[in-house]
Amino acid sequence: DYDYYRSMKYVRDKRVIDGKKVFDLQEGRYSVHQVAKIFSTALHLNYSPSTVYYFIRRGKLKSYKQGNYWVILKKDAMELLEKEENRYAKKWCKEA
């Protein structure tokens, strides 16, 4: 099944370290790509993974490394999402 391998080659959402999923939505551990999708959907803007990495580097988004992966906790992602919503709400109010 070479075609299946090629289709799943870059899928990081199902990675396992020590028998546990690295990213698990039910337990509140998100990947950078998942957070970018959540932000894009919630704010109706285009948030790319590079934007999320920027937030991590600048210290605006708390995260930790597990193996080679950045893991973001749900509470930290939601905290930043709330700040971003407030920032854009203020920006839109000024323009109106």
Sequence and secondary structure as in RCSB ss.txt:
>XXXX:A:sequence
DYDYYRSMKYVRDKRVIDGKKVFDLQEGRYSVHQVAKIFSTALHLNYSPSTVYYFIRRGKLKSYKQGNYWVILKK
DAMELLEKEENRYAKKWCKEA
>XXXX:A:secstr
 HHHHHHHTT  TT EETTEESSBTTTTEE HHHHHHHHHHHHTS   HHHHHHHHHHTSS  EEETTEEEEEHH
HHHHHHHHHHHHHHHHHHHH 
